[in-house]
Amino acid sequence: MSHTPRIYPLDPRQLTEEQLAVVFAMTSRRPEPFDEIAEMVTAEKAADFHERWVLNYGHASVAEHAIIHMAVENISRLACDTLEDNRLASYTEKSSRYQIIEPGYYHVPKELSRHIAMRQIYVDACDALFAAYERLVEGLRAYLPSVRPRQPDERDSAFNLRIRREATDSARFLLPAATLTNVGVTMNARSLEHAITKLVSSDLAEERWLGQALKEQGRRITPTLVKYADRSDYLVLSREAQRDMSLSYAGLGDDSKAEATLVHYDHDAEAKLVAALLYRFAQQPYAEIWKQVQHMSPLERQKVIDRTLEGLGPHDAPVREMESVDYTFDLVMDYGAYREFKRHRMQTYIPQPPTGKHGYLVPPLVKDAGLQAEFEAAIGKAEDAFHTIRAQSPRAAEYLVTHAHRRRVLSKMNLRECYHLFKLRTGPEAHFSIRPVMAAAMREAQMVHPGLFKYLQLRS
């Protein structure tokens, strides 16, 4: 038998996703090549395999080989946030930075269907925000040519597109979380099952509907692997317990508006990093290496770090050993910035519910164009409606929080992710609303560990 290396794709047009998952799973117990195993696996055999091994015996990792591409259209940004709250997936969402959002393009929550007066307050508030958004887009498009003149040899189409994009980028801060969106989702069946479970366990009607719809459509592709995704009593009870205890213990203390506060960090960070760096090519147990590191002077430790990182180029990924050092930040950012920030899924982030409590951001361009009064009038109407509806339905009220409103997010990330995040989100191409938050977080980390961040190369 030949043992020449072979690398080849298994065609998803010839095999279902469930069959592909079984083919990869069976290689652990069968000696044949993948393509020969594929010839043995019928759709019926695949279903039987998953029923027996994945569902009955808990070999859930097999489901990771079944990949699902799901088109999700016309859901609110609020529900989209929950859908995207899964690490092992890819998402591409409709951008309000590059498209003009049409009037009426928002979700009306079922929670208000039995409260006619409240529902009308909600609709009026959304309509007012969208009307103000439309006026802002036009006002900014009229203002921008005076401060962003046409470039030499710039065509009309390119000039108009550039002006429109900058106008929509600032005007979109008035859009509420109820604004609809489309998102393309790619995830494996195991992750989809987890996403469905979270959605159908939600206390928001739209998210429960979304979870059920994903389950029904997912079963068309992998009928066995998402078969038992269902409501989790644990998730429901845990959420209720957290909410009750927060009200009991959190109190009404000082509400700092600082953009970034470093609340926890490794006091032994340098030693942890050096120990991890020395461990990779050593043969001793970690405990022995840690003892040696403890006897090093700060200068000796820094030399180890320097020798490892001094060759780091602007496009290089830092070594994995940097993941041994952690930082926890309490961040305050506008909702639009938050929706960019949460794309960095290597971190652990915990957002507080969206409210108007922490103020809002007025885009600099809106101020420069003399449109701040109109912007703030629209925000004020949305906040009035939010507080009225919140008394009846706190979750429904969240849909009225705009992209300009700030919210709190607790973020725990390692040193390696800090390098990636700070380099990407403090540079000139980063969005203007997230740059100061990330710059403030970076300064906080650099103050406590200047030696660990000396090789961070920012974009200029």
Contacts in CASP RR format, 6 or more apart in sequence:
PFRMAT RR
TARGET T0000
AUTHOR 0000-0000-0000
METHOD contacts of the structure
MODEL  1
MSHTPRIYPLDPRQLTEEQLAVVFAMTSRRPEPFDEIAEMVTAEKAADFH
ERWVLNYGHASVAEHAIIHMAVENISRLACDTLEDNRLASYTEKSSRYQI
IEPGYYHVPKELSRHIAMRQIYVDACDALFAAYERLVEGLRAYLPSVRPR
QPDERDSAFNLRIRREATDSARFLLPAATLTNVGVTMNARSLEHAITKLV
SSDLAEERWLGQALKEQGRRITPTLVKYADRSDYLVLSREAQRDMSLSYA
GLGDDSKAEATLVHYDHDAEAKLVAALLYRFAQQPYAEIWKQVQHMSPLE
RQKVIDRTLEGLGPHDAPVREMESVDYTFDLVMDYGAYREFKRHRMQTYI
PQPPTGKHGYLVPPLVKDAGLQAEFEAAIGKAEDAFHTIRAQSPRAAEYL
VTHAHRRRVLSKMNLRECYHLFKLRTGPEAHFSIRPVMAAAMREAQMVHP
GLFKYLQLRS
6 33 0 8 1.000
8 35 0 8 1.000
10 20 0 8 1.000
10 23 0 8 1.000
10 34 0 8 1.000
10 35 0 8 1.000
10 38 0 8 1.000
12 20 0 8 1.000
12 67 0 8 1.000
15 23 0 8 1.000
15 38 0 8 1.000
15 41 0 8 1.000
16 43 0 8 1.000
16 46 0 8 1.000
16 221 0 8 1.000
16 222 0 8 1.000
17 66 0 8 1.000
17 67 0 8 1.000
17 68 0 8 1.000
17 189 0 8 1.000
17 221 0 8 1.000
17 222 0 8 1.000
18 43 0 8 1.000
18 46 0 8 1.000
18 47 0 8 1.000
18 50 0 8 1.000
18 66 0 8 1.000
18 222 0 8 1.000
18 223 0 8 1.000
18 224 0 8 1.000
18 225 0 8 1.000
19 38 0 8 1.000
19 41 0 8 1.000
19 42 0 8 1.000
19 43 0 8 1.000
19 46 0 8 1.000
20 65 0 8 1.000
20 66 0 8 1.000
20 67 0 8 1.000
21 46 0 8 1.000
21 50 0 8 1.000
21 62 0 8 1.000
21 63 0 8 1.000
21 64 0 8 1.000
21 65 0 8 1.000
21 66 0 8 1.000
21 189 0 8 1.000
21 222 0 8 1.000
21 225 0 8 1.000
22 41 0 8 1.000
22 45 0 8 1.000
22 46 0 8 1.000
22 49 0 8 1.000
22 50 0 8 1.000
22 62 0 8 1.000
23 34 0 8 1.000
23 37 0 8 1.000
23 38 0 8 1.000
23 41 0 8 1.000
24 34 0 8 1.000
24 62 0 8 1.000
24 65 0 8 1.000
25 49 0 8 1.000
25 53 0 8 1.000
25 59 0 8 1.000
25 62 0 8 1.000
25 65 0 8 1.000
26 37 0 8 1.000
26 41 0 8 1.000
26 49 0 8 1.000
27 34 0 8 1.000
27 37 0 8 1.000
30 37 0 8 1.000
41 49 0 8 1.000
46 224 0 8 1.000
47 223 0 8 1.000
47 224 0 8 1.000
50 62 0 8 1.000
50 63 0 8 1.000
50 224 0 8 1.000
50 225 0 8 1.000
51 224 0 8 1.000
53 59 0 8 1.000
53 62 0 8 1.000
54 60 0 8 1.000
54 62 0 8 1.000
54 63 0 8 1.000
54 224 0 8 1.000
54 225 0 8 1.000
55 224 0 8 1.000
55 227 0 8 1.000
55 228 0 8 1.000
60 190 0 8 1.000
61 190 0 8 1.000
63 188 0 8 1.000
63 189 0 8 1.000
63 190 0 8 1.000
63 193 0 8 1.000
63 222 0 8 1.000
63 225 0 8 1.000
64 88 0 8 1.000
64 188 0 8 1.000
64 189 0 8 1.000
64 190 0 8 1.000
64 191 0 8 1.000
65 188 0 8 1.000
66 188 0 8 1.000
66 189 0 8 1.000
66 221 0 8 1.000
66 222 0 8 1.000
66 225 0 8 1.000
67 186 0 8 1.000
67 187 0 8 1.000
67 188 0 8 1.000
67 189 0 8 1.000
68 185 0 8 1.000
68 186 0 8 1.000
68 187 0 8 1.000
68 188 0 8 1.000
68 189 0 8 1.000
68 192 0 8 1.000
68 218 0 8 1.000
68 221 0 8 1.000
68 222 0 8 1.000
69 184 0 8 1.000
69 185 0 8 1.000
69 186 0 8 1.000
70 184 0 8 1.000
70 185 0 8 1.000
70 186 0 8 1.000
70 187 0 8 1.000
70 192 0 8 1.000
70 214 0 8 1.000
70 217 0 8 1.000
70 218 0 8 1.000
71 182 0 8 1.000
71 184 0 8 1.000
71 185 0 8 1.000
72 80 0 8 1.000
72 83 0 8 1.000
72 182 0 8 1.000
72 183 0 8 1.000
72 184 0 8 1.000
72 185 0 8 1.000
72 210 0 8 1.000
72 214 0 8 1.000
73 182 0 8 1.000
74 180 0 8 1.000
74 181 0 8 1.000
74 182 0 8 1.000
75 83 0 8 1.000
75 107 0 8 1.000
75 180 0 8 1.000
75 181 0 8 1.000
75 183 0 8 1.000
75 206 0 8 1.000
75 210 0 8 1.000
76 106 0 8 1.000
76 107 0 8 1.000
76 177 0 8 1.000
76 178 0 8 1.000
76 179 0 8 1.000
76 180 0 8 1.000
76 181 0 8 1.000
76 206 0 8 1.000
76 399 0 8 1.000
77 177 0 8 1.000
77 178 0 8 1.000
77 179 0 8 1.000
77 180 0 8 1.000
77 181 0 8 1.000
77 339 0 8 1.000
78 107 0 8 1.000
78 177 0 8 1.000
78 178 0 8 1.000
78 204 0 8 1.000
78 206 0 8 1.000
78 354 0 8 1.000
78 398 0 8 1.000
78 399 0 8 1.000
79 107 0 8 1.000
79 204 0 8 1.000
79 206 0 8 1.000
79 207 0 8 1.000
79 210 0 8 1.000
80 93 0 8 1.000
80 181 0 8 1.000
80 183 0 8 1.000
81 339 0 8 1.000
81 342 0 8 1.000
82 198 0 8 1.000
82 199 0 8 1.000
82 202 0 8 1.000
82 204 0 8 1.000
82 207 0 8 1.000
83 91 0 8 1.000
83 183 0 8 1.000
83 185 0 8 1.000
83 195 0 8 1.000
83 199 0 8 1.000
83 210 0 8 1.000
84 91 0 8 1.000
84 93 0 8 1.000
84 183 0 8 1.000
84 342 0 8 1.000
85 198 0 8 1.000
85 342 0 8 1.000
86 187 0 8 1.000
86 191 0 8 1.000
86 194 0 8 1.000
86 195 0 8 1.000
86 198 0 8 1.000
87 345 0 8 1.000
87 346 0 8 1.000
88 187 0 8 1.000
88 188 0 8 1.000
88 190 0 8 1.000
88 191 0 8 1.000
89 185 0 8 1.000
89 186 0 8 1.000
89 187 0 8 1.000
89 191 0 8 1.000
89 195 0 8 1.000
90 185 0 8 1.000
90 186 0 8 1.000
90 187 0 8 1.000
91 183 0 8 1.000
91 184 0 8 1.000
91 185 0 8 1.000
91 186 0 8 1.000
91 343 0 8 1.000
92 183 0 8 1.000
92 184 0 8 1.000
93 181 0 8 1.000
93 182 0 8 1.000
93 183 0 8 1.000
93 184 0 8 1.000
94 181 0 8 1.000
94 182 0 8 1.000
94 183 0 8 1.000
96 168 0 8 1.000
96 172 0 8 1.000
96 175 0 8 1.000
96 179 0 8 1.000
96 181 0 8 1.000
96 403 0 8 1.000
97 165 0 8 1.000
97 168 0 8 1.000
97 169 0 8 1.000
97 172 0 8 1.000
98 165 0 8 1.000
98 168 0 8 1.000
99 168 0 8 1.000
100 137 0 8 1.000
100 164 0 8 1.000
100 168 0 8 1.000
101 130 0 8 1.000
101 133 0 8 1.000
101 172 0 8 1.000
101 175 0 8 1.000
101 179 0 8 1.000
103 127 0 8 1.000
103 130 0 8 1.000
103 131 0 8 1.000
103 134 0 8 1.000
104 126 0 8 1.000
104 127 0 8 1.000
104 130 0 8 1.000
105 130 0 8 1.000
105 179 0 8 1.000
105 180 0 8 1.000
106 126 0 8 1.000
106 130 0 8 1.000
106 176 0 8 1.000
106 178 0 8 1.000
106 179 0 8 1.000
106 180 0 8 1.000
106 399 0 8 1.000
107 178 0 8 1.000
107 179 0 8 1.000
107 180 0 8 1.000
107 206 0 8 1.000
107 399 0 8 1.000
108 119 0 8 1.000
108 122 0 8 1.000
108 123 0 8 1.000
108 126 0 8 1.000
108 178 0 8 1.000
109 122 0 8 1.000
109 178 0 8 1.000
109 204 0 8 1.000
109 205 0 8 1.000
109 206 0 8 1.000
109 393 0 8 1.000
109 395 0 8 1.000
109 396 0 8 1.000
109 399 0 8 1.000
110 205 0 8 1.000
110 206 0 8 1.000
111 204 0 8 1.000
111 205 0 8 1.000
111 393 0 8 1.000
111 395 0 8 1.000
111 396 0 8 1.000
112 118 0 8 1.000
112 119 0 8 1.000
112 122 0 8 1.000
112 389 0 8 1.000
112 392 0 8 1.000
112 393 0 8 1.000
112 396 0 8 1.000
113 119 0 8 1.000
115 392 0 8 1.000
115 393 0 8 1.000
118 388 0 8 1.000
118 389 0 8 1.000
118 392 0 8 1.000
118 393 0 8 1.000
118 396 0 8 1.000
121 385 0 8 1.000
121 388 0 8 1.000
121 389 0 8 1.000
122 385 0 8 1.000
122 389 0 8 1.000
122 396 0 8 1.000
122 399 0 8 1.000
122 400 0 8 1.000
124 385 0 8 1.000
125 176 0 8 1.000
125 381 0 8 1.000
125 382 0 8 1.000
125 384 0 8 1.000
125 385 0 8 1.000
125 386 0 8 1.000
125 400 0 8 1.000
126 176 0 8 1.000
126 178 0 8 1.000
126 400 0 8 1.000
128 378 0 8 1.000
128 381 0 8 1.000
128 382 0 8 1.000
129 174 0 8 1.000
129 175 0 8 1.000
129 176 0 8 1.000
129 378 0 8 1.000
129 381 0 8 1.000
129 382 0 8 1.000
129 402 0 8 1.000
130 175 0 8 1.000
132 174 0 8 1.000
132 374 0 8 1.000
132 375 0 8 1.000
132 377 0 8 1.000
132 378 0 8 1.000
133 171 0 8 1.000
133 172 0 8 1.000
133 174 0 8 1.000
133 175 0 8 1.000
133 378 0 8 1.000
135 374 0 8 1.000
136 167 0 8 1.000
136 170 0 8 1.000
136 171 0 8 1.000
136 174 0 8 1.000
136 366 0 8 1.000
136 371 0 8 1.000
136 374 0 8 1.000
136 375 0 8 1.000
137 164 0 8 1.000
137 167 0 8 1.000
137 168 0 8 1.000
137 171 0 8 1.000
139 167 0 8 1.000
139 369 0 8 1.000
139 371 0 8 1.000
140 166 0 8 1.000
140 167 0 8 1.000
140 170 0 8 1.000
140 171 0 8 1.000
140 365 0 8 1.000
140 366 0 8 1.000
140 369 0 8 1.000
140 371 0 8 1.000
141 163 0 8 1.000
141 164 0 8 1.000
141 167 0 8 1.000
143 368 0 8 1.000
143 369 0 8 1.000
143 370 0 8 1.000
143 371 0 8 1.000
144 163 0 8 1.000
144 166 0 8 1.000
144 167 0 8 1.000
144 365 0 8 1.000
144 369 0 8 1.000
145 163 0 8 1.000
147 368 0 8 1.000
148 162 0 8 1.000
148 163 0 8 1.000
148 166 0 8 1.000
150 159 0 8 1.000
151 159 0 8 1.000
154 162 0 8 1.000
166 365 0 8 1.000
169 363 0 8 1.000
169 431 0 8 1.000
170 363 0 8 1.000
170 364 0 8 1.000
170 365 0 8 1.000
170 366 0 8 1.000
171 366 0 8 1.000
172 403 0 8 1.000
173 334 0 8 1.000
173 336 0 8 1.000
173 360 0 8 1.000
173 361 0 8 1.000
173 362 0 8 1.000
173 363 0 8 1.000
173 366 0 8 1.000
173 375 0 8 1.000
173 402 0 8 1.000
173 403 0 8 1.000
173 404 0 8 1.000
174 375 0 8 1.000
174 378 0 8 1.000
174 379 0 8 1.000
174 402 0 8 1.000
174 403 0 8 1.000
174 404 0 8 1.000
175 402 0 8 1.000
175 403 0 8 1.000
176 382 0 8 1.000
176 399 0 8 1.000
176 400 0 8 1.000
176 401 0 8 1.000
176 402 0 8 1.000
176 403 0 8 1.000
177 335 0 8 1.000
177 354 0 8 1.000
177 398 0 8 1.000
177 399 0 8 1.000
177 400 0 8 1.000
177 401 0 8 1.000
177 402 0 8 1.000
177 403 0 8 1.000
178 399 0 8 1.000
178 400 0 8 1.000
187 195 0 8 1.000
189 222 0 8 1.000
189 225 0 8 1.000
189 226 0 8 1.000
190 225 0 8 1.000
192 214 0 8 1.000
192 218 0 8 1.000
192 222 0 8 1.000
192 225 0 8 1.000
192 226 0 8 1.000
192 229 0 8 1.000
193 225 0 8 1.000
193 226 0 8 1.000
193 228 0 8 1.000
193 229 0 8 1.000
194 229 0 8 1.000
195 211 0 8 1.000
195 214 0 8 1.000
196 211 0 8 1.000
196 214 0 8 1.000
196 215 0 8 1.000
196 226 0 8 1.000
196 229 0 8 1.000
197 229 0 8 1.000
197 230 0 8 1.000
197 231 0 8 1.000
197 232 0 8 1.000
197 235 0 8 1.000
198 232 0 8 1.000
198 235 0 8 1.000
199 207 0 8 1.000
199 208 0 8 1.000
199 210 0 8 1.000
199 211 0 8 1.000
199 214 0 8 1.000
200 208 0 8 1.000
200 211 0 8 1.000
200 212 0 8 1.000
200 215 0 8 1.000
200 229 0 8 1.000
200 230 0 8 1.000
200 231 0 8 1.000
201 231 0 8 1.000
201 232 0 8 1.000
201 235 0 8 1.000
201 236 0 8 1.000
202 208 0 8 1.000
203 236 0 8 1.000
203 239 0 8 1.000
203 395 0 8 1.000
204 395 0 8 1.000
215 226 0 8 1.000
215 229 0 8 1.000
218 226 0 8 1.000
219 226 0 8 1.000
219 227 0 8 1.000
255 357 0 8 1.000
255 358 0 8 1.000
256 332 0 8 1.000
257 332 0 8 1.000
257 358 0 8 1.000
257 359 0 8 1.000
257 406 0 8 1.000
258 332 0 8 1.000
258 440 0 8 1.000
259 331 0 8 1.000
259 332 0 8 1.000
259 333 0 8 1.000
259 436 0 8 1.000
259 437 0 8 1.000
259 440 0 8 1.000
259 441 0 8 1.000
260 329 0 8 1.000
260 330 0 8 1.000
260 331 0 8 1.000
260 332 0 8 1.000
260 437 0 8 1.000
260 438 0 8 1.000
260 440 0 8 1.000
260 441 0 8 1.000
260 443 0 8 1.000
260 444 0 8 1.000
261 329 0 8 1.000
261 330 0 8 1.000
261 331 0 8 1.000
261 444 0 8 1.000
262 327 0 8 1.000
262 328 0 8 1.000
262 329 0 8 1.000
262 441 0 8 1.000
262 444 0 8 1.000
262 445 0 8 1.000
262 447 0 8 1.000
262 448 0 8 1.000
263 328 0 8 1.000
263 329 0 8 1.000
263 330 0 8 1.000
263 410 0 8 1.000
264 326 0 8 1.000
264 327 0 8 1.000
264 328 0 8 1.000
264 412 0 8 1.000
265 326 0 8 1.000
265 327 0 8 1.000
265 328 0 8 1.000
265 445 0 8 1.000
265 448 0 8 1.000
265 449 0 8 1.000
266 272 0 8 1.000
266 325 0 8 1.000
266 326 0 8 1.000
266 327 0 8 1.000
269 325 0 8 1.000
269 415 0 8 1.000
269 449 0 8 1.000
269 452 0 8 1.000
270 298 0 8 1.000
270 301 0 8 1.000
270 302 0 8 1.000
270 305 0 8 1.000
270 449 0 8 1.000
270 451 0 8 1.000
270 452 0 8 1.000
271 290 0 8 1.000
271 293 0 8 1.000
271 294 0 8 1.000
271 296 0 8 1.000
271 301 0 8 1.000
272 324 0 8 1.000
272 325 0 8 1.000
273 305 0 8 1.000
273 321 0 8 1.000
273 322 0 8 1.000
273 324 0 8 1.000
273 325 0 8 1.000
273 415 0 8 1.000
273 452 0 8 1.000
274 293 0 8 1.000
274 296 0 8 1.000
274 301 0 8 1.000
274 304 0 8 1.000
274 305 0 8 1.000
275 286 0 8 1.000
275 289 0 8 1.000
275 290 0 8 1.000
275 293 0 8 1.000
275 324 0 8 1.000
276 321 0 8 1.000
276 324 0 8 1.000
277 304 0 8 1.000
277 305 0 8 1.000
277 308 0 8 1.000
277 319 0 8 1.000
277 321 0 8 1.000
278 289 0 8 1.000
278 292 0 8 1.000
278 293 0 8 1.000
278 304 0 8 1.000
279 286 0 8 1.000
279 289 0 8 1.000
279 321 0 8 1.000
280 321 0 8 1.000
282 289 0 8 1.000
293 301 0 8 1.000
296 304 0 8 1.000
302 451 0 8 1.000
305 451 0 8 1.000
305 452 0 8 1.000
308 319 0 8 1.000
308 321 0 8 1.000
309 318 0 8 1.000
309 319 0 8 1.000
309 455 0 8 1.000
310 455 0 8 1.000
311 455 0 8 1.000
312 318 0 8 1.000
312 455 0 8 1.000
312 457 0 8 1.000
313 457 0 8 1.000
314 457 0 8 1.000
314 459 0 8 1.000
317 416 0 8 1.000
317 420 0 8 1.000
318 415 0 8 1.000
318 416 0 8 1.000
318 419 0 8 1.000
319 416 0 8 1.000
320 416 0 8 1.000
322 414 0 8 1.000
322 415 0 8 1.000
322 416 0 8 1.000
322 419 0 8 1.000
323 414 0 8 1.000
323 415 0 8 1.000
323 416 0 8 1.000
323 417 0 8 1.000
324 414 0 8 1.000
324 415 0 8 1.000
325 414 0 8 1.000
325 415 0 8 1.000
325 449 0 8 1.000
325 452 0 8 1.000
326 412 0 8 1.000
326 413 0 8 1.000
326 414 0 8 1.000
326 415 0 8 1.000
327 412 0 8 1.000
327 413 0 8 1.000
327 414 0 8 1.000
327 415 0 8 1.000
327 418 0 8 1.000
327 445 0 8 1.000
328 410 0 8 1.000
328 411 0 8 1.000
328 412 0 8 1.000
329 410 0 8 1.000
329 411 0 8 1.000
329 412 0 8 1.000
329 413 0 8 1.000
329 441 0 8 1.000
329 444 0 8 1.000
330 408 0 8 1.000
330 409 0 8 1.000
330 410 0 8 1.000
331 341 0 8 1.000
331 408 0 8 1.000
331 409 0 8 1.000
331 410 0 8 1.000
331 411 0 8 1.000
331 437 0 8 1.000
331 441 0 8 1.000
332 358 0 8 1.000
332 406 0 8 1.000
332 407 0 8 1.000
332 408 0 8 1.000
332 409 0 8 1.000
332 437 0 8 1.000
333 341 0 8 1.000
333 406 0 8 1.000
333 407 0 8 1.000
333 409 0 8 1.000
333 433 0 8 1.000
333 434 0 8 1.000
333 437 0 8 1.000
334 360 0 8 1.000
334 361 0 8 1.000
334 403 0 8 1.000
334 404 0 8 1.000
334 405 0 8 1.000
334 406 0 8 1.000
334 407 0 8 1.000
334 433 0 8 1.000
335 354 0 8 1.000
335 401 0 8 1.000
335 402 0 8 1.000
335 403 0 8 1.000
335 404 0 8 1.000
335 405 0 8 1.000
335 406 0 8 1.000
335 407 0 8 1.000
336 403 0 8 1.000
336 433 0 8 1.000
337 431 0 8 1.000
337 433 0 8 1.000
337 434 0 8 1.000
337 437 0 8 1.000
338 351 0 8 1.000
338 407 0 8 1.000
338 409 0 8 1.000
339 403 0 8 1.000
340 425 0 8 1.000
340 431 0 8 1.000
340 434 0 8 1.000
341 349 0 8 1.000
341 409 0 8 1.000
341 411 0 8 1.000
341 425 0 8 1.000
341 434 0 8 1.000
341 437 0 8 1.000
342 349 0 8 1.000
342 351 0 8 1.000
342 409 0 8 1.000
344 413 0 8 1.000
344 417 0 8 1.000
344 420 0 8 1.000
344 421 0 8 1.000
346 413 0 8 1.000
346 414 0 8 1.000
346 417 0 8 1.000
346 420 0 8 1.000
347 411 0 8 1.000
347 412 0 8 1.000
347 413 0 8 1.000
347 417 0 8 1.000
347 421 0 8 1.000
348 411 0 8 1.000
348 412 0 8 1.000
348 413 0 8 1.000
349 409 0 8 1.000
349 410 0 8 1.000
349 411 0 8 1.000
349 412 0 8 1.000
350 409 0 8 1.000
350 410 0 8 1.000
350 411 0 8 1.000
351 407 0 8 1.000
351 408 0 8 1.000
351 409 0 8 1.000
351 410 0 8 1.000
352 407 0 8 1.000
352 408 0 8 1.000
352 409 0 8 1.000
353 394 0 8 1.000
353 398 0 8 1.000
353 407 0 8 1.000
354 398 0 8 1.000
354 401 0 8 1.000
354 405 0 8 1.000
354 407 0 8 1.000
355 386 0 8 1.000
355 398 0 8 1.000
355 401 0 8 1.000
355 405 0 8 1.000
355 407 0 8 1.000
356 383 0 8 1.000
356 386 0 8 1.000
356 401 0 8 1.000
356 405 0 8 1.000
356 406 0 8 1.000
358 405 0 8 1.000
358 406 0 8 1.000
358 407 0 8 1.000
358 408 0 8 1.000
359 405 0 8 1.000
359 406 0 8 1.000
360 379 0 8 1.000
360 402 0 8 1.000
360 404 0 8 1.000
360 405 0 8 1.000
360 406 0 8 1.000
361 404 0 8 1.000
361 406 0 8 1.000
361 433 0 8 1.000
362 372 0 8 1.000
362 375 0 8 1.000
362 376 0 8 1.000
362 404 0 8 1.000
363 375 0 8 1.000
363 404 0 8 1.000
363 432 0 8 1.000
363 433 0 8 1.000
364 432 0 8 1.000
366 372 0 8 1.000
366 375 0 8 1.000
375 404 0 8 1.000
379 402 0 8 1.000
379 404 0 8 1.000
379 405 0 8 1.000
382 400 0 8 1.000
382 401 0 8 1.000
382 402 0 8 1.000
385 400 0 8 1.000
386 397 0 8 1.000
386 400 0 8 1.000
386 401 0 8 1.000
387 397 0 8 1.000
389 396 0 8 1.000
389 397 0 8 1.000
389 400 0 8 1.000
390 397 0 8 1.000
401 407 0 8 1.000
413 421 0 8 1.000
415 452 0 8 1.000
418 442 0 8 1.000
418 445 0 8 1.000
418 453 0 8 1.000
418 456 0 8 1.000
419 456 0 8 1.000
421 438 0 8 1.000
422 438 0 8 1.000
422 441 0 8 1.000
422 442 0 8 1.000
422 445 0 8 1.000
422 456 0 8 1.000
422 458 0 8 1.000
423 456 0 8 1.000
423 457 0 8 1.000
423 458 0 8 1.000
423 459 0 8 1.000
424 430 0 8 1.000
424 459 0 8 1.000
425 434 0 8 1.000
425 435 0 8 1.000
425 438 0 8 1.000
426 435 0 8 1.000
426 438 0 8 1.000
426 439 0 8 1.000
426 442 0 8 1.000
426 458 0 8 1.000
426 459 0 8 1.000
427 435 0 8 1.000
427 458 0 8 1.000
427 459 0 8 1.000
427 460 0 8 1.000
428 459 0 8 1.000
428 460 0 8 1.000
429 459 0 8 1.000
430 438 0 8 1.000
442 453 0 8 1.000
442 456 0 8 1.000
445 453 0 8 1.000
446 453 0 8 1.000
END
